[in-house]
């Protein structure tokens, strides 16, 4: 299910996590060559992706919210 990004935070290991409108979190690592997300490493890149949709597998599974 597609959900919009509404914010970001760093996890305990300093990896970027997208906060989705549904209340779920999703890691958005830049880990080439497997995952290519250079926009996540700069504040400007993250700001430009606010509102972008990601597929939320937690919504698809009916998981409870990660945050309120």
N, CA, C, O and CB atoms as a CASP TS submission, in Angstrom:
PFRMAT TS
TARGET T0000
AUTHOR 0000-0000-0000
METHOD Language model
MODEL 1
PARENT N/A
ATOM      1  N   UNK     1       0.848  -1.169   0.000  1.00  0.00           N
ATOM      2  CA  UNK     1       0.000   0.000   0.000  1.00  0.00           C
ATOM      3  C   UNK     1       0.898   1.238   0.000  1.00  0.00           C
ATOM      4  O   UNK     1       1.807   1.339   0.824  1.00  0.00           O
ATOM      5  CB  UNK     1      -0.967  -0.005   1.223  1.00  0.00           C
ATOM      6  N   UNK     2       0.656   2.170  -0.905  1.00  0.00           N
ATOM      7  CA  UNK     2       1.463   3.386  -1.019  1.00  0.00           C
ATOM      8  C   UNK     2       1.066   4.388   0.071  1.00  0.00           C
ATOM      9  O   UNK     2      -0.111   4.683   0.275  1.00  0.00           O
ATOM     10  CB  UNK     2       1.298   4.022  -2.426  1.00  0.00           C
ATOM     11  N   UNK     3       2.102   4.903   0.769  1.00  0.00           N
ATOM     12  CA  UNK     3       1.899   5.912   1.815  1.00  0.00           C
ATOM     13  C   UNK     3       2.962   6.999   1.662  1.00  0.00           C
ATOM     14  O   UNK     3       4.099   6.724   1.276  1.00  0.00           O
ATOM     15  CB  UNK     3       1.962   5.267   3.246  1.00  0.00           C
ATOM     16  N   UNK     4       2.571   8.240   1.972  1.00  0.00           N
ATOM     17  CA  UNK     4       3.480   9.377   1.825  1.00  0.00           C
ATOM     18  C   UNK     4       4.456   9.488   2.992  1.00  0.00           C
ATOM     19  O   UNK     4       4.129   9.157   4.132  1.00  0.00           O
ATOM     20  CB  UNK     4       2.686  10.663   1.699  1.00  0.00           C
ATOM     21  N   UNK     5       5.665   9.963   2.679  1.00  0.00           N
ATOM     22  CA  UNK     5       6.672  10.264   3.699  1.00  0.00           C
ATOM     23  C   UNK     5       6.300  11.600   4.342  1.00  0.00           C
ATOM     24  O   UNK     5       6.068  12.588   3.644  1.00  0.00           O
ATOM     25  CB  UNK     5       8.128  10.311   3.081  1.00  0.00           C
ATOM     26  N   UNK     6       6.244  11.625   5.688  1.00  0.00           N
ATOM     27  CA  UNK     6       5.912  12.867   6.399  1.00  0.00           C
ATOM     28  C   UNK     6       7.062  13.362   7.270  1.00  0.00           C
ATOM     29  O   UNK     6       6.985  14.461   7.820  1.00  0.00           O
ATOM     30  CB  UNK     6       4.677  12.659   7.259  1.00  0.00           C
ATOM     31  N   UNK     7       8.122  12.575   7.405  1.00  0.00           N
ATOM     32  CA  UNK     7       9.263  12.986   8.209  1.00  0.00           C
ATOM     33  C   UNK     7      10.349  11.932   8.183  1.00  0.00           C
ATOM     34  O   UNK     7      10.203  10.877   7.565  1.00  0.00           O
ATOM     35  CB  UNK     7       8.837  13.264   9.640  1.00  0.00           C
ATOM     36  N   UNK     8      11.447  12.238   8.871  1.00  0.00           N
ATOM     37  CA  UNK     8      12.596  11.334   8.953  1.00  0.00           C
ATOM     38  C   UNK     8      13.184  11.388  10.353  1.00  0.00           C
ATOM     39  O   UNK     8      13.038  12.383  11.063  1.00  0.00           O
ATOM     40  CB  UNK     8      13.671  11.702   7.898  1.00  0.00           C
ATOM     41  N   UNK     9      13.844  10.318  10.740  1.00  0.00           N
ATOM     42  CA  UNK     9      14.660  10.323  11.953  1.00  0.00           C
ATOM     43  C   UNK     9      15.768   9.287  11.792  1.00  0.00           C
ATOM     44  O   UNK     9      15.718   8.435  10.905  1.00  0.00           O
ATOM     45  CB  UNK     9      13.792  10.026  13.225  1.00  0.00           C
ATOM     46  N   UNK    10      16.771   9.375  12.671  1.00  0.00           N
ATOM     47  CA  UNK    10      17.858   8.395  12.685  1.00  0.00           C
ATOM     48  C   UNK    10      17.547   7.327  13.726  1.00  0.00           C
ATOM     49  O   UNK    10      17.050   7.633  14.809  1.00  0.00           O
ATOM     50  CB  UNK    10      19.229   9.076  12.984  1.00  0.00           C
ATOM     51  N   UNK    11      17.844   6.071  13.391  1.00  0.00           N
ATOM     52  CA  UNK    11      17.659   5.000  14.375  1.00  0.00           C
ATOM     53  C   UNK    11      18.882   4.922  15.281  1.00  0.00           C
ATOM     54  O   UNK    11      19.786   5.750  15.169  1.00  0.00           O
ATOM     55  CB  UNK    11      17.413   3.636  13.673  1.00  0.00           C
ATOM     56  N   UNK    12      18.920   3.953  16.162  1.00  0.00           N
ATOM     57  CA  UNK    12      20.018   3.811  17.124  1.00  0.00           C
ATOM     58  C   UNK    12      21.367   3.546  16.458  1.00  0.00           C
ATOM     59  O   UNK    12      22.414   3.809  17.050  1.00  0.00           O
ATOM     60  CB  UNK    12      19.709   2.691  18.087  1.00  0.00           C
ATOM     61  N   UNK    13      21.345   3.025  15.227  1.00  0.00           N
ATOM     62  CA  UNK    13      22.578   2.728  14.489  1.00  0.00           C
ATOM     63  C   UNK    13      22.914   3.823  13.481  1.00  0.00           C
ATOM     64  O   UNK    13      23.785   3.644  12.630  1.00  0.00           O
ATOM     65  CB  UNK    13      22.451   1.388  13.770  1.00  0.00           C
ATOM     66  N   UNK    14      22.217   4.962  13.581  1.00  0.00           N
ATOM     67  CA  UNK    14      22.427   6.128  12.718  1.00  0.00           C
ATOM     68  C   UNK    14      22.059   5.873  11.257  1.00  0.00           C
ATOM     69  O   UNK    14      22.689   6.419  10.351  1.00  0.00           O
ATOM     70  CB  UNK    14      23.864   6.564  12.798  1.00  0.00           C
ATOM     71  N   UNK    15      21.033   5.038  11.029  1.00  0.00           N
ATOM     72  CA  UNK    15      20.471   4.813   9.711  1.00  0.00           C
ATOM     73  C   UNK    15      19.196   5.649   9.593  1.00  0.00           C
ATOM     74  O   UNK    15      18.439   5.774  10.556  1.00  0.00           O
ATOM     75  CB  UNK    15      20.183   3.292   9.467  1.00  0.00           C
ATOM     76  N   UNK    16      18.961   6.223   8.404  1.00  0.00           N
ATOM     77  CA  UNK    16      17.777   7.053   8.207  1.00  0.00           C
ATOM     78  C   UNK    16      16.523   6.200   8.088  1.00  0.00           C
ATOM     79  O   UNK    16      16.512   5.155   7.438  1.00  0.00           O
ATOM     80  CB  UNK    16      17.938   7.923   6.964  1.00  0.00           C
ATOM     81  N   UNK    17      15.468   6.680   8.736  1.00  0.00           N
ATOM     82  CA  UNK    17      14.172   6.016   8.759  1.00  0.00           C
ATOM     83  C   UNK    17      13.122   7.028   8.305  1.00  0.00           C
ATOM     84  O   UNK    17      13.052   8.140   8.827  1.00  0.00           O
ATOM     85  CB  UNK    17      13.842   5.448  10.187  1.00  0.00           C
ATOM     86  N   UNK    18      12.308   6.629   7.329  1.00  0.00           N
ATOM     87  CA  UNK    18      11.199   7.477   6.884  1.00  0.00           C
ATOM     88  C   UNK    18      10.004   7.235   7.789  1.00  0.00           C
ATOM     89  O   UNK    18       9.691   6.095   8.133  1.00  0.00           O
ATOM     90  CB  UNK    18      10.831   7.194   5.394  1.00  0.00           C
ATOM     91  N   UNK    19       9.344   8.311   8.169  1.00  0.00           N
ATOM     92  CA  UNK    19       8.100   8.245   8.931  1.00  0.00           C
ATOM     93  C   UNK    19       6.963   8.409   7.930  1.00  0.00           C
ATOM     94  O   UNK    19       6.884   9.426   7.241  1.00  0.00           O
ATOM     95  CB  UNK    19       8.042   9.351  10.067  1.00  0.00           C
ATOM     96  N   UNK    20       6.091   7.424   7.845  1.00  0.00           N
ATOM     97  CA  UNK    20       5.022   7.436   6.856  1.00  0.00           C
ATOM     98  C   UNK    20       3.715   7.954   7.448  1.00  0.00           C
ATOM     99  O   UNK    20       3.499   7.869   8.657  1.00  0.00           O
ATOM    100  CB  UNK    20       4.819   6.039   6.288  1.00  0.00           C
ATOM    101  N   UNK    21       2.857   8.484   6.605  1.00  0.00           N
ATOM    102  CA  UNK    21       1.594   9.074   7.041  1.00  0.00           C
ATOM    103  C   UNK    21       0.709   8.091   7.795  1.00  0.00           C
ATOM    104  O   UNK    21      -0.163   8.512   8.556  1.00  0.00           O
ATOM    105  CB  UNK    21       0.846   9.611   5.854  1.00  0.00           C
ATOM    106  N   UNK    22       0.910   6.815   7.604  1.00  0.00           N
ATOM    107  CA  UNK    22       0.100   5.788   8.248  1.00  0.00           C
ATOM    108  C   UNK    22       0.543   5.501   9.682  1.00  0.00           C
ATOM    109  O   UNK    22      -0.135   4.780  10.413  1.00  0.00           O
ATOM    110  CB  UNK    22       0.151   4.517   7.437  1.00  0.00           C
ATOM    111  N   UNK    23       1.699   6.076  10.084  1.00  0.00           N
ATOM    112  CA  UNK    23       2.211   5.823  11.426  1.00  0.00           C
ATOM    113  C   UNK    23       3.266   4.740  11.481  1.00  0.00           C
ATOM    114  O   UNK    23       3.728   4.376  12.562  1.00  0.00           O
ATOM    115  CB  UNK    23       1.093   5.456  12.325  1.00  0.00           C
ATOM    116  N   UNK    24       3.651   4.221  10.329  1.00  0.00           N
ATOM    117  CA  UNK    24       4.715   3.224  10.271  1.00  0.00           C
ATOM    118  C   UNK    24       6.040   3.884   9.914  1.00  0.00           C
ATOM    119  O   UNK    24       6.072   4.959   9.316  1.00  0.00           O
ATOM    120  CB  UNK    24       4.374   2.123   9.252  1.00  0.00           C
ATOM    121  N   UNK    25       7.133   3.223  10.290  1.00  0.00           N
ATOM    122  CA  UNK    25       8.479   3.649   9.940  1.00  0.00           C
ATOM    123  C   UNK    25       9.048   2.684   8.905  1.00  0.00           C
ATOM    124  O   UNK    25       8.703   1.503   8.880  1.00  0.00           O
ATOM    125  CB  UNK    25       9.390   3.716  11.198  1.00  0.00           C
ATOM    126  N   UNK    26       9.929   3.210   8.050  1.00  0.00           N
ATOM    127  CA  UNK    26      10.586   2.364   7.049  1.00  0.00           C
ATOM    128  C   UNK    26      12.002   2.870   6.826  1.00  0.00           C
ATOM    129  O   UNK    26      12.200   4.056   6.559  1.00  0.00           O
ATOM    130  CB  UNK    26       9.788   2.349   5.708  1.00  0.00           C
ATOM    131  N   UNK    27      12.998   1.979   6.934  1.00  0.00           N
ATOM    132  CA  UNK    27      14.376   2.371   6.666  1.00  0.00           C
ATOM    133  C   UNK    27      14.520   2.794   5.209  1.00  0.00           C
ATOM    134  O   UNK    27      13.928   2.191   4.313  1.00  0.00           O
ATOM    135  CB  UNK    27      15.349   1.218   6.996  1.00  0.00           C
ATOM    136  N   UNK    28      15.312   3.835   4.987  1.00  0.00           N
ATOM    137  CA  UNK    28      15.598   4.328   3.642  1.00  0.00           C
ATOM    138  C   UNK    28      17.108   4.498   3.501  1.00  0.00           C
ATOM    139  O   UNK    28      17.614   5.608   3.339  1.00  0.00           O
ATOM    140  CB  UNK    28      14.853   5.676   3.361  1.00  0.00           C
ATOM    141  N   UNK    29      17.810   3.374   3.567  1.00  0.00           N
ATOM    142  CA  UNK    29      19.274   3.399   3.512  1.00  0.00           C
ATOM    143  C   UNK    29      19.775   3.665   2.096  1.00  0.00           C
ATOM    144  O   UNK    29      19.150   3.279   1.108  1.00  0.00           O
ATOM    145  CB  UNK    29      19.846   2.079   4.027  1.00  0.00           C
ATOM    146  N   UNK    30      20.918   4.333   2.030  1.00  0.00           N
ATOM    147  CA  UNK    30      21.681   4.465   0.787  1.00  0.00           C
ATOM    148  C   UNK    30      22.822   3.475   0.918  1.00  0.00           C
ATOM    149  O   UNK    30      23.792   3.732   1.630  1.00  0.00           O
ATOM    150  CB  UNK    30      22.205   5.960   0.537  1.00  0.00           C
ATOM    151  N   UNK    31      22.711   2.341   0.232  1.00  0.00           N
ATOM    152  CA  UNK    31      23.670   1.251   0.380  1.00  0.00           C
ATOM    153  C   UNK    31      23.997   0.670  -0.996  1.00  0.00           C
ATOM    154  O   UNK    31      23.638  -0.468  -1.296  1.00  0.00           O
ATOM    155  CB  UNK    31      23.114   0.149   1.323  1.00  0.00           C
ATOM    156  N   UNK    32      24.690   1.470  -1.843  1.00  0.00           N
ATOM    157  CA  UNK    32      24.994   0.982  -3.184  1.00  0.00           C
ATOM    158  C   UNK    32      25.896  -0.255  -3.129  1.00  0.00           C
ATOM    159  O   UNK    32      26.696  -0.369  -2.201  1.00  0.00           O
ATOM    160  CB  UNK    32      25.662   2.088  -4.013  1.00  0.00           C
ATOM    161  N   UNK    33      25.801  -1.161  -4.059  1.00  0.00           N
ATOM    162  CA  UNK    33      24.966  -1.123  -5.264  1.00  0.00           C
ATOM    163  C   UNK    33      23.566  -1.700  -5.043  1.00  0.00           C
ATOM    164  O   UNK    33      22.759  -1.694  -5.973  1.00  0.00           O
ATOM    165  CB  UNK    33      25.649  -1.879  -6.379  1.00  0.00           C
ATOM    166  N   UNK    34      23.256  -2.192  -3.856  1.00  0.00           N
ATOM    167  CA  UNK    34      21.957  -2.834  -3.620  1.00  0.00           C
ATOM    168  C   UNK    34      20.816  -1.835  -3.539  1.00  0.00           C
ATOM    169  O   UNK    34      19.766  -2.039  -4.147  1.00  0.00           O
ATOM    170  CB  UNK    34      22.004  -3.644  -2.347  1.00  0.00           C
ATOM    171  N   UNK    35      21.013  -0.774  -2.804  1.00  0.00           N
ATOM    172  CA  UNK    35      19.983   0.250  -2.662  1.00  0.00           C
ATOM    173  C   UNK    35      20.606   1.600  -2.970  1.00  0.00           C
ATOM    174  O   UNK    35      21.556   2.018  -2.308  1.00  0.00           O
ATOM    175  CB  UNK    35      19.357   0.236  -1.234  1.00  0.00           C
ATOM    176  N   UNK    36      20.075   2.276  -3.969  1.00  0.00           N
ATOM    177  CA  UNK    36      20.645   3.544  -4.404  1.00  0.00           C
ATOM    178  C   UNK    36      19.686   4.677  -4.063  1.00  0.00           C
ATOM    179  O   UNK    36      18.765   4.978  -4.822  1.00  0.00           O
ATOM    180  CB  UNK    36      20.948   3.521  -5.921  1.00  0.00           C
ATOM    181  N   UNK    37      19.916   5.302  -2.908  1.00  0.00           N
ATOM    182  CA  UNK    37      19.094   6.437  -2.460  1.00  0.00           C
ATOM    183  C   UNK    37      20.008   7.576  -2.010  1.00  0.00           C
ATOM    184  O   UNK    37      20.056   7.890  -0.821  1.00  0.00           O
ATOM    185  CB  UNK    37      18.133   6.011  -1.297  1.00  0.00           C
ATOM    186  N   UNK    38      20.729   8.196  -2.936  1.00  0.00           N
ATOM    187  CA  UNK    38      21.652   9.259  -2.538  1.00  0.00           C
ATOM    188  C   UNK    38      20.952  10.450  -1.894  1.00  0.00           C
ATOM    189  O   UNK    38      21.584  11.212  -1.163  1.00  0.00           O
ATOM    190  CB  UNK    38      22.432   9.726  -3.735  1.00  0.00           C
ATOM    191  N   UNK    39      19.648  10.623  -2.156  1.00  0.00           N
ATOM    192  CA  UNK    39      18.907  11.749  -1.589  1.00  0.00           C
ATOM    193  C   UNK    39      18.806  11.675  -0.072  1.00  0.00           C
ATOM    194  O   UNK    39      18.582  12.696   0.578  1.00  0.00           O
ATOM    195  CB  UNK    39      17.521  11.808  -2.185  1.00  0.00           C
ATOM    196  N   UNK    40      18.966  10.481   0.508  1.00  0.00           N
ATOM    197  CA  UNK    40      18.778  10.338   1.952  1.00  0.00           C
ATOM    198  C   UNK    40      19.955  10.900   2.765  1.00  0.00           C
ATOM    199  O   UNK    40      19.815  11.141   3.964  1.00  0.00           O
ATOM    200  CB  UNK    40      18.575   8.873   2.297  1.00  0.00           C
ATOM    201  N   UNK    41      21.101  11.109   2.128  1.00  0.00           N
ATOM    202  CA  UNK    41      22.284  11.508   2.895  1.00  0.00           C
ATOM    203  C   UNK    41      22.414  13.014   3.111  1.00  0.00           C
ATOM    204  O   UNK    41      23.305  13.455   3.838  1.00  0.00           O
ATOM    205  CB  UNK    41      23.508  11.010   2.206  1.00  0.00           C
ATOM    206  N   UNK    42      21.531  13.817   2.486  1.00  0.00           N
ATOM    207  CA  UNK    42      21.585  15.265   2.706  1.00  0.00           C
ATOM    208  C   UNK    42      20.245  15.786   3.218  1.00  0.00           C
ATOM    209  O   UNK    42      19.196  15.235   2.885  1.00  0.00           O
ATOM    210  CB  UNK    42      21.973  15.993   1.408  1.00  0.00           C
ATOM    211  N   UNK    43      20.275  16.835   4.019  1.00  0.00           N
ATOM    212  CA  UNK    43      19.018  17.436   4.485  1.00  0.00           C
ATOM    213  C   UNK    43      18.145  17.913   3.323  1.00  0.00           C
ATOM    214  O   UNK    43      16.922  17.785   3.365  1.00  0.00           O
ATOM    215  CB  UNK    43      19.313  18.608   5.422  1.00  0.00           C
ATOM    216  N   UNK    44      18.782  18.462   2.287  1.00  0.00           N
ATOM    217  CA  UNK    44      18.035  18.949   1.129  1.00  0.00           C
ATOM    218  C   UNK    44      17.359  17.793   0.390  1.00  0.00           C
ATOM    219  O   UNK    44      16.215  17.915  -0.047  1.00  0.00           O
ATOM    220  CB  UNK    44      18.965  19.716   0.177  1.00  0.00           C
ATOM    221  N   UNK    45      18.062  16.688   0.253  1.00  0.00           N
ATOM    222  CA  UNK    45      17.498  15.517  -0.417  1.00  0.00           C
ATOM    223  C   UNK    45      16.299  14.961   0.330  1.00  0.00           C
ATOM    224  O   UNK    45      15.279  14.627  -0.271  1.00  0.00           O
ATOM    225  CB  UNK    45      18.552  14.439  -0.566  1.00  0.00           C
ATOM    226  N   UNK    46      16.431  14.866   1.646  1.00  0.00           N
ATOM    227  CA  UNK    46      15.309  14.373   2.443  1.00  0.00           C
ATOM    228  C   UNK    46      14.118  15.327   2.361  1.00  0.00           C
ATOM    229  O   UNK    46      12.974  14.882   2.260  1.00  0.00           O
ATOM    230  CB  UNK    46      15.735  14.184   3.905  1.00  0.00           C
ATOM    231  N   UNK    47      14.375  16.623   2.404  1.00  0.00           N
ATOM    232  CA  UNK    47      13.290  17.610   2.332  1.00  0.00           C
ATOM    233  C   UNK    47      12.543  17.507   1.001  1.00  0.00           C
ATOM    234  O   UNK    47      11.321  17.653   0.967  1.00  0.00           O
ATOM    235  CB  UNK    47      13.848  19.037   2.515  1.00  0.00           C
ATOM    236  N   UNK    48      13.258  17.259  -0.079  1.00  0.00           N
ATOM    237  CA  UNK    48      12.620  17.148  -1.397  1.00  0.00           C
ATOM    238  C   UNK    48      11.744  15.909  -1.515  1.00  0.00           C
ATOM    239  O   UNK    48      10.848  15.868  -2.359  1.00  0.00           O
ATOM    240  CB  UNK    48      13.675  17.126  -2.485  1.00  0.00           C
ATOM    241  N   UNK    49      11.984  14.907  -0.690  1.00  0.00           N
ATOM    242  CA  UNK    49      11.203  13.671  -0.796  1.00  0.00           C
ATOM    243  C   UNK    49      10.005  13.630   0.141  1.00  0.00           C
ATOM    244  O   UNK    49       9.232  12.672   0.109  1.00  0.00           O
ATOM    245  CB  UNK    49      12.085  12.489  -0.520  1.00  0.00           C
ATOM    246  N   UNK    50       9.837  14.649   0.975  1.00  0.00           N
ATOM    247  CA  UNK    50       8.629  14.701   1.796  1.00  0.00           C
ATOM    248  C   UNK    50       7.421  14.690   0.871  1.00  0.00           C
ATOM    249  O   UNK    50       7.355  15.473  -0.077  1.00  0.00           O
ATOM    250  CB  UNK    50       8.618  15.966   2.719  1.00  0.00           C
ATOM    251  N   UNK    51       6.486  13.825   1.137  1.00  0.00           N
ATOM    252  CA  UNK    51       5.318  13.679   0.287  1.00  0.00           C
ATOM    253  C   UNK    51       5.460  12.564  -0.742  1.00  0.00           C
ATOM    254  O   UNK    51       4.466  12.128  -1.323  1.00  0.00           O
ATOM    255  CB  UNK    51       5.043  14.968  -0.410  1.00  0.00           C
ATOM    256  N   UNK    52       6.691  12.096  -0.974  1.00  0.00           N
ATOM    257  CA  UNK    52       6.894  10.980  -1.897  1.00  0.00           C
ATOM    258  C   UNK    52       6.261   9.722  -1.301  1.00  0.00           C
ATOM    259  O   UNK    52       6.248   9.551  -0.082  1.00  0.00           O
ATOM    260  CB  UNK    52       8.416  10.756  -2.183  1.00  0.00           C
ATOM    261  N   UNK    53       5.747   8.860  -2.142  1.00  0.00           N
ATOM    262  CA  UNK    53       5.099   7.642  -1.660  1.00  0.00           C
ATOM    263  C   UNK    53       6.060   6.464  -1.664  1.00  0.00           C
ATOM    264  O   UNK    53       6.839   6.274  -2.598  1.00  0.00           O
ATOM    265  CB  UNK    53       3.877   7.318  -2.511  1.00  0.00           C
ATOM    266  N   UNK    54       5.984   5.682  -0.598  1.00  0.00           N
ATOM    267  CA  UNK    54       6.701   4.416  -0.495  1.00  0.00           C
ATOM    268  C   UNK    54       5.677   3.316  -0.287  1.00  0.00           C
ATOM    269  O   UNK    54       4.593   3.563   0.241  1.00  0.00           O
ATOM    270  CB  UNK    54       7.750   4.440   0.667  1.00  0.00           C
ATOM    271  N   UNK    55       6.014   2.115  -0.698  1.00  0.00           N
ATOM    272  CA  UNK    55       5.151   0.972  -0.463  1.00  0.00           C
ATOM    273  C   UNK    55       5.299   0.546   0.999  1.00  0.00           C
ATOM    274  O   UNK    55       6.393   0.183   1.430  1.00  0.00           O
ATOM    275  CB  UNK    55       5.496  -0.202  -1.432  1.00  0.00           C
ATOM    276  N   UNK    56       4.225   0.586   1.748  1.00  0.00           N
ATOM    277  CA  UNK    56       4.267   0.225   3.167  1.00  0.00           C
ATOM    278  C   UNK    56       3.809  -1.226   3.341  1.00  0.00           C
ATOM    279  O   UNK    56       2.616  -1.529   3.300  1.00  0.00           O
ATOM    280  CB  UNK    56       3.375   1.187   4.011  1.00  0.00           C
ATOM    281  N   UNK    57       4.777  -2.099   3.534  1.00  0.00           N
ATOM    282  CA  UNK    57       4.481  -3.521   3.723  1.00  0.00           C
ATOM    283  C   UNK    57       3.818  -3.772   5.079  1.00  0.00           C
ATOM    284  O   UNK    57       3.093  -4.753   5.247  1.00  0.00           O
ATOM    285  CB  UNK    57       5.766  -4.354   3.602  1.00  0.00           C
ATOM    286  N   UNK    58       4.068  -2.888   6.040  1.00  0.00           N
ATOM    287  CA  UNK    58       3.424  -3.043   7.349  1.00  0.00           C
ATOM    288  C   UNK    58       1.923  -2.810   7.235  1.00  0.00           C
ATOM    289  O   UNK    58       1.142  -3.499   7.891  1.00  0.00           O
ATOM    290  CB  UNK    58       4.038  -2.070   8.377  1.00  0.00           C
ATOM    291  N   UNK    59       1.504  -1.844   6.408  1.00  0.00           N
ATOM    292  CA  UNK    59       0.065  -1.637   6.171  1.00  0.00           C
ATOM    293  C   UNK    59      -0.533  -2.861   5.486  1.00  0.00           C
ATOM    294  O   UNK    59      -1.615  -3.323   5.848  1.00  0.00           O
ATOM    295  CB  UNK    59      -0.179  -0.366   5.310  1.00  0.00           C
ATOM    296  N   UNK    60       0.186  -3.379   4.492  1.00  0.00           N
ATOM    297  CA  UNK    60      -0.301  -4.559   3.772  1.00  0.00           C
ATOM    298  C   UNK    60      -0.507  -5.732   4.727  1.00  0.00           C
ATOM    299  O   UNK    60      -1.414  -6.542   4.536  1.00  0.00           O
ATOM    300  CB  UNK    60       0.684  -4.952   2.655  1.00  0.00           C
ATOM    301  N   UNK    61       0.344  -5.821   5.763  1.00  0.00           N
ATOM    302  CA  UNK    61       0.257  -6.923   6.729  1.00  0.00           C
ATOM    303  C   UNK    61      -0.696  -6.621   7.887  1.00  0.00           C
ATOM    304  O   UNK    61      -0.940  -7.490   8.723  1.00  0.00           O
ATOM    305  CB  UNK    61       1.636  -7.236   7.278  1.00  0.00           C
ATOM    306  N   UNK    62      -1.241  -5.391   7.948  1.00  0.00           N
ATOM    307  CA  UNK    62      -2.138  -5.006   9.029  1.00  0.00           C
ATOM    308  C   UNK    62      -1.436  -4.789  10.357  1.00  0.00           C
ATOM    309  O   UNK    62      -2.039  -4.963  11.416  1.00  0.00           O
ATOM    310  CB  UNK    62      -3.188  -6.042   9.196  1.00  0.00           C
ATOM    311  N   UNK    63      -0.160  -4.409  10.307  1.00  0.00           N
ATOM    312  CA  UNK    63       0.636  -4.194  11.512  1.00  0.00           C
ATOM    313  C   UNK    63       0.178  -2.935  12.262  1.00  0.00           C
ATOM    314  O   UNK    63      -0.310  -1.993  11.639  1.00  0.00           O
ATOM    315  CB  UNK    63       2.125  -4.082  11.150  1.00  0.00           C
ATOM    316  N   UNK    64       0.330  -2.911  13.595  1.00  0.00           N
ATOM    317  CA  UNK    64      -0.009  -1.704  14.355  1.00  0.00           C
ATOM    318  C   UNK    64       0.979  -0.570  14.038  1.00  0.00           C
ATOM    319  O   UNK    64       2.086  -0.805  13.554  1.00  0.00           O
ATOM    320  CB  UNK    64      -0.010  -2.007  15.877  1.00  0.00           C
ATOM    321  N   UNK    65       0.552   0.644  14.323  1.00  0.00           N
ATOM    322  CA  UNK    65       1.385   1.822  14.079  1.00  0.00           C
ATOM    323  C   UNK    65       2.673   1.762  14.894  1.00  0.00           C
ATOM    324  O   UNK    65       2.703   1.214  15.996  1.00  0.00           O
ATOM    325  CB  UNK    65       0.612   3.103  14.412  1.00  0.00           C
ATOM    326  N   UNK    66       3.751   2.343  14.324  1.00  0.00           N
ATOM    327  CA  UNK    66       5.024   2.453  15.030  1.00  0.00           C
ATOM    328  C   UNK    66       5.070   3.710  15.902  1.00  0.00           C
ATOM    329  O   UNK    66       5.817   3.757  16.880  1.00  0.00           O
ATOM    330  CB  UNK    66       6.184   2.465  14.029  1.00  0.00           C
ATOM    331  N   UNK    67       4.282   4.721  15.559  1.00  0.00           N
ATOM    332  CA  UNK    67       4.261   5.989  16.293  1.00  0.00           C
ATOM    333  C   UNK    67       2.870   6.603  16.179  1.00  0.00           C
ATOM    334  O   UNK    67       2.074   6.203  15.329  1.00  0.00           O
ATOM    335  CB  UNK    67       5.348   6.975  15.750  1.00  0.00           C
ATOM    336  N   UNK    68       2.582   7.572  17.037  1.00  0.00           N
ATOM    337  CA  UNK    68       1.274   8.238  17.028  1.00  0.00           C
ATOM    338  C   UNK    68       1.330   9.552  16.311  1.00  0.00           C
ATOM    339  O   UNK    68       0.317  10.243  16.210  1.00  0.00           O
ATOM    340  CB  UNK    68       0.770   8.452  18.433  1.00  0.00           C
TER
END
